[in-house]
Amino acid sequence: MNAVITGGYFDLEKINSDVWERLALKKVVNDAMKRNGTAWDYVVDQNAASQYVRE
């Protein structure tokens, strides 16, 4: 299964262990974001009328 895909070698066991190790950290961050209403996909207000003061 460790095949040459793009000219490189993929250590699937390492990738698998890294993913499972980081899963718990991602859950902590996700739970905290749910509690305080934070979103990764925050959209900045692009309405020019609210960005600039006209004199």
Biopython code that builds the backbone (N, CA, C, O; Angstrom):
import numpy as np
from Bio.PDB.StructureBuilder import StructureBuilder

atoms = [
    (1, "MET", "N", (0.819, -1.194, 0.000)),
    (1, "MET", "CA", (0.000, 0.000, 0.000)),
    (1, "MET", "C", (0.865, 1.262, 0.000)),
    (1, "MET", "O", (0.455, 2.289, -0.541)),
    (2, "ASN", "N", (2.050, 1.198, 0.596)),
    (2, "ASN", "CA", (2.961, 2.338, 0.553)),
    (2, "ASN", "C", (3.521, 2.443, -0.856)),
    (2, "ASN", "O", (4.592, 1.915, -1.155)),
    (3, "ALA", "N", (2.790, 3.123, -1.705)),
    (3, "ALA", "CA", (3.150, 3.189, -3.117)),
    (3, "ALA", "C", (3.751, 4.539, -3.464)),
    (3, "ALA", "O", (3.538, 5.539, -2.778)),
    (4, "VAL", "N", (4.495, 4.532, -4.533)),
    (4, "VAL", "CA", (5.012, 5.778, -5.072)),
    (4, "VAL", "C", (3.875, 6.419, -5.841)),
    (4, "VAL", "O", (3.417, 5.880, -6.849)),
    (5, "ILE", "N", (3.412, 7.585, -5.364)),
    (5, "ILE", "CA", (2.267, 8.241, -5.986)),
    (5, "ILE", "C", (2.722, 9.455, -6.784)),
    (5, "ILE", "O", (2.354, 9.612, -7.948)),
    (6, "THR", "N", (3.508, 10.296, -6.168)),
    (6, "THR", "CA", (3.982, 11.499, -6.863)),
    (6, "THR", "C", (5.509, 11.556, -6.846)),
    (6, "THR", "O", (6.099, 12.636, -6.832)),
    (7, "GLY", "N", (6.126, 10.408, -6.846)),
    (7, "GLY", "CA", (7.581, 10.365, -6.798)),
    (7, "GLY", "C", (8.108, 10.322, -5.383)),
    (7, "GLY", "O", (9.321, 10.369, -5.179)),
    (8, "GLY", "N", (7.227, 10.232, -4.398)),
    (8, "GLY", "CA", (7.655, 10.195, -2.995)),
    (8, "GLY", "C", (7.130, 8.966, -2.300)),
    (8, "GLY", "O", (6.303, 8.234, -2.844)),
    (9, "TYR", "N", (7.610, 8.743, -1.102)),
    (9, "TYR", "CA", (7.208, 7.588, -0.307)),
    (9, "TYR", "C", (6.325, 8.051, 0.841)),
    (9, "TYR", "O", (6.652, 9.023, 1.523)),
    (10, "PHE", "N", (5.233, 7.382, 1.056)),
    (10, "PHE", "CA", (4.313, 7.730, 2.120)),
    (10, "PHE", "C", (4.367, 6.664, 3.202)),
    (10, "PHE", "O", (4.131, 5.487, 2.928)),
    (11, "ASP", "N", (4.674, 7.064, 4.417)),
    (11, "ASP", "CA", (4.711, 6.156, 5.558)),
    (11, "ASP", "C", (3.304, 6.113, 6.152)),
    (11, "ASP", "O", (2.957, 6.926, 7.009)),
    (12, "LEU", "N", (2.509, 5.167, 5.691)),
    (12, "LEU", "CA", (1.101, 5.117, 6.097)),
    (12, "LEU", "C", (0.932, 4.871, 7.586)),
    (12, "LEU", "O", (-0.019, 5.370, 8.186)),
    (13, "GLU", "N", (1.832, 4.113, 8.193)),
    (13, "GLU", "CA", (1.739, 3.879, 9.633)),
    (13, "GLU", "C", (1.949, 5.192, 10.403)),
    (13, "GLU", "O", (1.247, 5.461, 11.378)),
    (14, "LYS", "N", (2.903, 5.995, 9.969)),
    (14, "LYS", "CA", (3.171, 7.289, 10.607)),
    (14, "LYS", "C", (1.988, 8.234, 10.423)),
    (14, "LYS", "O", (1.565, 8.903, 11.366)),
    (15, "ILE", "N", (1.459, 8.283, 9.208)),
    (15, "ILE", "CA", (0.298, 9.135, 8.938)),
    (15, "ILE", "C", (-0.873, 8.709, 9.817)),
    (15, "ILE", "O", (-1.543, 9.554, 10.411)),
    (16, "ASN", "N", (-1.121, 7.418, 9.902)),
    (16, "ASN", "CA", (-2.214, 6.890, 10.713)),
    (16, "ASN", "C", (-2.046, 7.259, 12.184)),
    (16, "ASN", "O", (-3.003, 7.699, 12.821)),
    (17, "SER", "N", (-0.849, 7.085, 12.728)),
    (17, "SER", "CA", (-0.628, 7.407, 14.139)),
    (17, "SER", "C", (-0.744, 8.910, 14.387)),
    (17, "SER", "O", (-1.272, 9.323, 15.420)),
    (18, "ASP", "N", (-0.260, 9.729, 13.461)),
    (18, "ASP", "CA", (-0.369, 11.188, 13.602)),
    (18, "ASP", "C", (-1.824, 11.644, 13.599)),
    (18, "ASP", "O", (-2.220, 12.497, 14.394)),
    (19, "VAL", "N", (-2.608, 11.073, 12.704)),
    (19, "VAL", "CA", (-4.029, 11.445, 12.617)),
    (19, "VAL", "C", (-4.750, 11.102, 13.916)),
    (19, "VAL", "O", (-5.494, 11.927, 14.445)),
    (20, "TRP", "N", (-4.538, 9.893, 14.437)),
    (20, "TRP", "CA", (-5.217, 9.486, 15.659)),
    (20, "TRP", "C", (-4.736, 10.288, 16.860)),
    (20, "TRP", "O", (-5.516, 10.576, 17.767)),
    (21, "GLU", "N", (-3.453, 10.652, 16.870)),
    (21, "GLU", "CA", (-2.912, 11.447, 17.969)),
    (21, "GLU", "C", (-3.509, 12.849, 17.981)),
    (21, "GLU", "O", (-3.816, 13.376, 19.050)),
    (22, "ARG", "N", (-3.676, 13.453, 16.828)),
    (22, "ARG", "CA", (-4.189, 14.818, 16.729)),
    (22, "ARG", "C", (-5.700, 14.893, 16.883)),
    (22, "ARG", "O", (-6.239, 15.973, 17.125)),
    (23, "LEU", "N", (-6.387, 13.781, 16.749)),
    (23, "LEU", "CA", (-7.846, 13.772, 16.828)),
    (23, "LEU", "C", (-8.345, 14.310, 18.171)),
    (23, "LEU", "O", (-9.311, 15.072, 18.211)),
    (24, "ALA", "N", (-7.700, 13.921, 19.259)),
    (24, "ALA", "CA", (-8.119, 14.397, 20.581)),
    (24, "ALA", "C", (-7.913, 15.909, 20.711)),
    (24, "ALA", "O", (-8.742, 16.600, 21.302)),
    (25, "LEU", "N", (-6.814, 16.421, 20.162)),
    (25, "LEU", "CA", (-6.565, 17.864, 20.209)),
    (25, "LEU", "C", (-7.606, 18.624, 19.401)),
    (25, "LEU", "O", (-8.065, 19.688, 19.814)),
    (26, "LYS", "N", (-7.972, 18.082, 18.261)),
    (26, "LYS", "CA", (-8.980, 18.736, 17.429)),
    (26, "LYS", "C", (-10.331, 18.756, 18.132)),
    (26, "LYS", "O", (-11.085, 19.719, 17.995)),
    (27, "LYS", "N", (-10.643, 17.705, 18.883)),
    (27, "LYS", "CA", (-11.905, 17.664, 19.612)),
    (27, "LYS", "C", (-11.940, 18.752, 20.688)),
    (27, "LYS", "O", (-12.972, 19.395, 20.878)),
    (28, "VAL", "N", (-10.835, 18.961, 21.386)),
    (28, "VAL", "CA", (-10.769, 20.005, 22.409)),
    (28, "VAL", "C", (-11.022, 21.373, 21.782)),
    (28, "VAL", "O", (-11.801, 22.168, 22.307)),
    (29, "VAL", "N", (-10.362, 21.643, 20.659)),
    (29, "VAL", "CA", (-10.531, 22.932, 19.982)),
    (29, "VAL", "C", (-11.960, 23.078, 19.478)),
    (29, "VAL", "O", (-12.564, 24.140, 19.629)),
    (30, "ASN", "N", (-12.507, 22.022, 18.881)),
    (30, "ASN", "CA", (-13.872, 22.070, 18.358)),
    (30, "ASN", "C", (-14.884, 22.342, 19.471)),
    (30, "ASN", "O", (-15.803, 23.143, 19.296)),
    (31, "ASP", "N", (-14.717, 21.676, 20.614)),
    (31, "ASP", "CA", (-15.630, 21.897, 21.738)),
    (31, "ASP", "C", (-15.538, 23.336, 22.251)),
    (31, "ASP", "O", (-16.557, 23.955, 22.557)),
    (32, "ALA", "N", (-14.313, 23.867, 22.343)),
    (32, "ALA", "CA", (-14.140, 25.250, 22.807)),
    (32, "ALA", "C", (-14.775, 26.234, 21.831)),
    (32, "ALA", "O", (-15.403, 27.205, 22.253)),
    (33, "MET", "N", (-14.620, 25.995, 20.544)),
    (33, "MET", "CA", (-15.201, 26.883, 19.538)),
    (33, "MET", "C", (-16.726, 26.857, 19.596)),
    (33, "MET", "O", (-17.373, 27.885, 19.399)),
    (34, "LYS", "N", (-17.295, 25.701, 19.863)),
    (34, "LYS", "CA", (-18.752, 25.607, 19.985)),
    (34, "LYS", "C", (-19.235, 26.410, 21.187)),
    (34, "LYS", "O", (-20.276, 27.063, 21.121)),
    (35, "ARG", "N", (-18.478, 26.365, 22.291)),
    (35, "ARG", "CA", (-18.884, 27.071, 23.500)),
    (35, "ARG", "C", (-18.881, 28.580, 23.326)),
    (35, "ARG", "O", (-19.770, 29.264, 23.833)),
    (36, "ASN", "N", (-17.881, 29.112, 22.607)),
    (36, "ASN", "CA", (-17.804, 30.573, 22.495)),
    (36, "ASN", "C", (-18.269, 31.103, 21.145)),
    (36, "ASN", "O", (-18.107, 32.290, 20.860)),
    (37, "GLY", "N", (-18.842, 30.245, 20.312)),
    (37, "GLY", "CA", (-19.421, 30.680, 19.049)),
    (37, "GLY", "C", (-18.416, 31.070, 17.978)),
    (37, "GLY", "O", (-18.749, 31.813, 17.054)),
    (38, "THR", "N", (-17.200, 30.581, 18.093)),
    (38, "THR", "CA", (-16.162, 30.868, 17.102)),
    (38, "THR", "C", (-16.320, 29.924, 15.913)),
    (38, "THR", "O", (-16.703, 28.765, 16.074)),
    (39, "ALA", "N", (-16.022, 30.427, 14.729)),
    (39, "ALA", "CA", (-16.095, 29.586, 13.528)),
    (39, "ALA", "C", (-14.811, 29.736, 12.724)),
    (39, "ALA", "O", (-14.238, 30.823, 12.652)),
    (40, "TRP", "N", (-14.366, 28.646, 12.123)),
    (40, "TRP", "CA", (-13.175, 28.693, 11.266)),
    (40, "TRP", "C", (-13.451, 29.501, 10.010)),
    (40, "TRP", "O", (-12.560, 30.166, 9.482)),
    (41, "ASP", "N", (-14.661, 29.442, 9.546)),
    (41, "ASP", "CA", (-14.995, 30.078, 8.272)),
    (41, "ASP", "C", (-15.615, 31.461, 8.478)),
    (41, "ASP", "O", (-16.605, 31.810, 7.833)),
    (42, "TYR", "N", (-15.030, 32.235, 9.373)),
    (42, "TYR", "CA", (-15.508, 33.594, 9.648)),
    (42, "TYR", "C", (-15.467, 34.430, 8.373)),
    (42, "TYR", "O", (-14.459, 34.445, 7.667)),
    (43, "VAL", "N", (-16.546, 35.113, 8.086)),
    (43, "VAL", "CA", (-16.636, 35.936, 6.886)),
    (43, "VAL", "C", (-16.559, 37.401, 7.301)),
    (43, "VAL", "O", (-17.356, 37.868, 8.116)),
    (44, "VAL", "N", (-15.611, 38.109, 6.743)),
    (44, "VAL", "CA", (-15.436, 39.526, 7.035)),
    (44, "VAL", "C", (-16.493, 40.322, 6.277)),
    (44, "VAL", "O", (-16.791, 40.033, 5.118)),
    (45, "ASP", "N", (-17.054, 41.324, 6.942)),
    (45, "ASP", "CA", (-18.050, 42.180, 6.308)),
    (45, "ASP", "C", (-17.394, 42.947, 5.165)),
    (45, "ASP", "O", (-16.477, 43.736, 5.394)),
    (46, "GLN", "N", (-17.849, 42.725, 3.961)),
    (46, "GLN", "CA", (-17.266, 43.373, 2.789)),
    (46, "GLN", "C", (-18.083, 44.584, 2.324)),
    (46, "GLN", "O", (-17.892, 45.070, 1.209)),
    (47, "ASN", "N", (-18.979, 45.062, 3.164)),
    (47, "ASN", "CA", (-19.799, 46.217, 2.828)),
    (47, "ASN", "C", (-18.962, 47.484, 3.002)),
    (47, "ASN", "O", (-18.625, 47.854, 4.127)),
    (48, "ALA", "N", (-18.629, 48.141, 1.911)),
    (48, "ALA", "CA", (-17.768, 49.324, 1.948)),
    (48, "ALA", "C", (-18.373, 50.435, 2.797)),
    (48, "ALA", "O", (-17.637, 51.217, 3.399)),
    (49, "ALA", "N", (-19.683, 50.518, 2.854)),
    (49, "ALA", "CA", (-20.345, 51.562, 3.637)),
    (49, "ALA", "C", (-20.030, 51.430, 5.123)),
    (49, "ALA", "O", (-20.021, 52.425, 5.848)),
    (50, "SER", "N", (-19.775, 50.219, 5.573)),
    (50, "SER", "CA", (-19.466, 50.028, 6.988)),
    (50, "SER", "C", (-17.964, 50.028, 7.272)),
    (50, "SER", "O", (-17.553, 49.940, 8.429)),
    (51, "GLN", "N", (-17.146, 50.127, 6.226)),
    (51, "GLN", "CA", (-15.695, 50.094, 6.402)),
    (51, "GLN", "C", (-15.064, 51.473, 6.404)),
    (51, "GLN", "O", (-14.028, 51.679, 7.036)),
    (52, "TYR", "N", (-15.654, 52.389, 5.729)),
    (52, "TYR", "CA", (-15.020, 53.698, 5.538)),
    (52, "TYR", "C", (-15.915, 54.803, 6.076)),
    (52, "TYR", "O", (-17.141, 54.701, 6.044)),
    (53, "VAL", "N", (-15.282, 55.856, 6.571)),
    (53, "VAL", "CA", (-16.019, 57.025, 7.045)),
    (53, "VAL", "C", (-15.976, 58.063, 5.939)),
    (53, "VAL", "O", (-14.908, 58.464, 5.478)),
    (54, "ARG", "N", (-17.148, 58.482, 5.529)),
    (54, "ARG", "CA", (-17.226, 59.496, 4.473)),
    (54, "ARG", "C", (-17.467, 60.850, 5.120)),
    (54, "ARG", "O", (-18.286, 60.970, 6.031)),
    (55, "GLU", "N", (-16.776, 61.841, 4.666)),
    (55, "GLU", "CA", (-16.925, 63.186, 5.235)),
    (55, "GLU", "C", (-17.757, 64.065, 4.348)),
    (55, "GLU", "O", (-17.985, 65.230, 4.672)),
]
sb = StructureBuilder()
sb.init_structure("model")
sb.init_model(0)
sb.init_chain("A")
sb.init_seg("    ")
for serial, (resi, resn, name, xyz) in enumerate(atoms, 1):
    if name == "N":
        sb.init_residue(resn, " ", resi, " ")
    sb.init_atom(name, np.array(xyz, "f"), 0.0, 1.0, " ", f" {name:<3s}", serial, name[0])
structure = sb.get_structure()
